[in-house]
């Protein structure tokens, strides 16, 4: 298969064109609860054309390597955050946009404790947990209008673990 993607670690710098990495690294916390808790504020650029932010829970099947990437999707009316509800890593697939068509897909592997917020309109793969239970809180736009565009690839990409 000629369409091979090798995963790489998720970093804020490499992921910046596609969204935000949500974690505690590099951020100055605010001590709360009499110093028993650190609060890391405003880590995601939530962006909605209209509607409102909603929190949903997704339960997804786990993926294995090699993984066949058959399609990507995007949400033109709002950003979307994937927040694991277990302390496991997961895979995030994103692609650049070229005149409405996804190109140059890339795959990242998070560290346990990381989450992501995808910018509005970013092409991305479906939720791909690597471990059970595959449970995620998802913050995204709730509202009317067509907020889902899917693009199946004519030839699947094979993602291999780096």
C-alpha positions as CSV (number, residue, x, y, z in Angstrom):
1,X,0.0,0.0,0.0
2,X,1.6,3.3,-1.1
3,X,-0.5,5.6,1.2
4,X,1.3,5.0,4.5
5,X,1.1,7.4,7.4
6,X,3.5,6.9,10.4
7,X,2.1,8.2,13.8
8,X,4.1,10.7,15.8
9,X,3.7,12.1,19.3
10,X,1.1,14.8,19.9
11,X,2.7,18.2,20.6
12,X,1.2,21.6,20.8
13,X,3.6,23.0,18.2
14,X,2.9,20.3,15.6
15,X,-0.8,20.3,16.2
16,X,-1.3,24.1,16.2
17,X,-2.5,24.3,12.6
18,X,-5.3,21.9,13.4
19,X,-6.3,22.9,16.9
20,X,-5.3,23.0,20.6
21,X,-3.6,20.4,22.7
22,X,-5.3,20.4,26.1
23,X,-3.0,19.5,29.0
24,X,-1.2,21.0,31.9
25,X,2.3,21.4,30.4
26,X,3.6,24.9,29.7
27,X,0.7,26.6,31.4
28,X,0.6,28.6,34.6
29,X,-2.0,27.3,37.0
30,X,-4.2,29.2,39.4
31,X,-4.3,27.7,42.8
32,X,-7.8,27.1,44.0
33,X,-9.6,25.2,46.8
34,X,-7.3,26.4,49.5
35,X,-4.3,25.4,47.4
36,X,-5.4,21.8,47.0
37,X,-6.1,22.1,43.3
38,X,-4.5,23.8,40.3
39,X,-6.7,25.3,37.6
40,X,-5.5,25.6,34.0
41,X,-7.8,28.1,32.3
42,X,-8.9,28.7,28.8
43,X,-7.0,26.0,27.0
44,X,-9.3,25.7,23.9
45,X,-10.3,28.1,21.2
46,X,-14.0,27.1,21.2
47,X,-15.5,28.6,18.0
48,X,-19.1,28.3,16.9
49,X,-20.9,30.0,13.9
50,X,-24.1,29.9,15.9
51,X,-25.8,27.5,18.3
52,X,-24.2,26.7,21.6
53,X,-21.5,24.6,23.2
54,X,-22.7,21.2,24.3
55,X,-21.0,18.3,26.2
56,X,-21.7,14.8,24.9
57,X,-20.3,11.4,25.9
58,X,-19.0,9.1,23.1
59,X,-18.2,5.4,23.5
60,X,-16.1,4.2,20.6
61,X,-14.5,0.9,19.6
62,X,-10.8,0.8,20.0
63,X,-8.5,0.7,16.9
64,X,-5.5,-1.4,16.2
65,X,-2.4,-0.9,14.0
66,X,-2.1,-1.0,11.1
67,X,-5.2,1.2,10.9
68,X,-7.0,1.8,7.6
69,X,-8.0,5.4,7.2
70,X,-11.0,5.3,4.9
71,X,-12.6,8.7,5.5
72,X,-12.2,12.0,7.3
73,X,-14.8,14.5,8.3
74,X,-15.1,18.2,9.4
75,X,-17.5,20.5,11.1
76,X,-17.7,23.8,9.3
77,X,-19.9,25.5,11.9
78,X,-18.0,24.7,15.1
79,X,-14.9,23.5,16.8
80,X,-14.8,20.0,18.5
81,X,-12.9,18.8,21.5
82,X,-12.2,15.2,22.4
83,X,-11.5,14.7,26.1
84,X,-10.7,11.1,27.2
85,X,-12.5,9.9,30.3
86,X,-9.8,7.4,31.1
87,X,-6.0,7.9,31.5
88,X,-5.1,6.4,28.1
89,X,-3.6,7.6,24.9
90,X,-5.6,7.9,21.7
91,X,-4.9,8.6,18.0
92,X,-5.8,11.9,16.3
93,X,-5.9,12.0,12.5
94,X,-6.0,15.4,10.8
95,X,-5.6,16.6,7.2
96,X,-4.9,19.9,5.5
97,X,-7.6,21.5,3.3
98,X,-7.0,22.2,-0.4
99,X,-10.0,23.8,-2.0
100,X,-12.4,21.8,0.0
101,X,-10.6,18.5,-0.3
102,X,-8.6,16.9,2.5
103,X,-4.9,16.4,1.7
104,X,-1.7,15.4,3.5
105,X,-3.3,13.4,6.4
106,X,-1.2,13.1,9.5
107,X,-1.6,10.9,12.6
108,X,-0.7,11.9,16.2
109,X,-0.7,9.8,19.4
110,X,-1.5,11.6,22.6
111,X,0.1,10.9,25.9
112,X,-2.2,9.9,28.7
113,X,-3.7,13.1,30.2
114,X,-3.8,15.0,26.8
115,X,-7.0,16.0,25.0
116,X,-7.5,18.0,21.8
117,X,-9.8,20.7,20.5
118,X,-10.1,20.8,16.7
119,X,-10.5,24.1,15.0
120,X,-13.7,24.8,13.1
121,X,-13.5,23.3,9.6
122,X,-10.5,21.0,10.3
123,X,-10.6,17.7,8.5
124,X,-10.1,14.9,11.0
125,X,-10.5,11.2,11.4
126,X,-13.2,9.5,13.5
127,X,-12.6,9.0,17.2
128,X,-9.9,6.4,17.5
129,X,-9.1,5.2,21.1
130,X,-6.3,2.8,21.5
131,X,-7.5,1.3,24.8
132,X,-10.8,0.3,26.4
133,X,-13.2,1.7,27.5
134,X,-13.0,4.2,24.6
135,X,-15.0,6.8,26.5
136,X,-14.7,10.5,25.7
137,X,-16.4,13.7,26.7
138,X,-16.9,15.7,23.5
139,X,-17.5,19.5,23.5
140,X,-18.9,20.7,20.3
141,X,-21.6,22.8,18.6
142,X,-25.3,22.0,19.3
143,X,-27.6,23.8,16.8
144,X,-29.4,23.7,13.5
145,X,-27.7,23.6,10.1
146,X,-25.4,21.1,8.4
147,X,-22.3,20.8,10.6
148,X,-20.9,17.6,9.2
149,X,-19.0,17.0,5.9
150,X,-17.5,13.6,5.2
151,X,-14.8,12.8,2.6
152,X,-14.2,9.1,1.8
153,X,-10.8,8.4,0.3
154,X,-10.7,6.6,-3.0
155,X,-7.7,4.7,-1.7
156,X,-7.5,4.1,2.0
157,X,-4.4,5.3,3.9
158,X,-2.7,2.8,6.2
159,X,-1.6,4.2,9.5
160,X,1.3,2.5,11.2
161,X,2.5,3.1,14.7
162,X,5.8,5.1,14.8
